[in-house]
């Protein structure tokens, strides 16, 4: 568990920081910052989208690709013992390993010379499935309700808000009270 958590967290933080830096490099959200000054907000966004819900950038000015990246990180969330929401880092790691290695129903998968049984993999898959169903029901409900009003809220913004709520991240684009 410790190896999975440390490796996954390191990968998520570093990949998120690099991606946010690249995706927001010329965007209005980082306008006026020098190249060096863009590094810290990139790291901060990489961490906060999975945990705390604080922001140093104006989220409504993020590029669409950064909003999608944020949704992905909000879905993953934090560690198993943390108060962060999401499906949790270990669950995401197991699901990715299943996608890469495939699944042998009798033996499960091997990670770091340890066997993860099919029962744990099934629980991870069920939890992920429930989370996705819940968030898409939420998105559908809000899109349906918003269709009765003249609000010009984009589908991506509604999706962002729903993932933030389901994952208890606390980030908002300013469209919810």
Buried (B, 14 or more C-beta within 10 A) or exposed (E): EEEBBEBBBEEBBEEBBBBBBEBBEEBEBBEEBEEEEBBEBBBBBBBBBBBBBEBBBBBBBBBEBBBBBBBBBBBBBBBEEBEBBBBBBBBBBBBEBBEEEEBEEEEBBEBEEEEBEBEBBEEBBEBBEEBEEEBEEBBEEBBEEBEEEEEEBEEEBBBBBBBBBBBBBBBBBEBEE
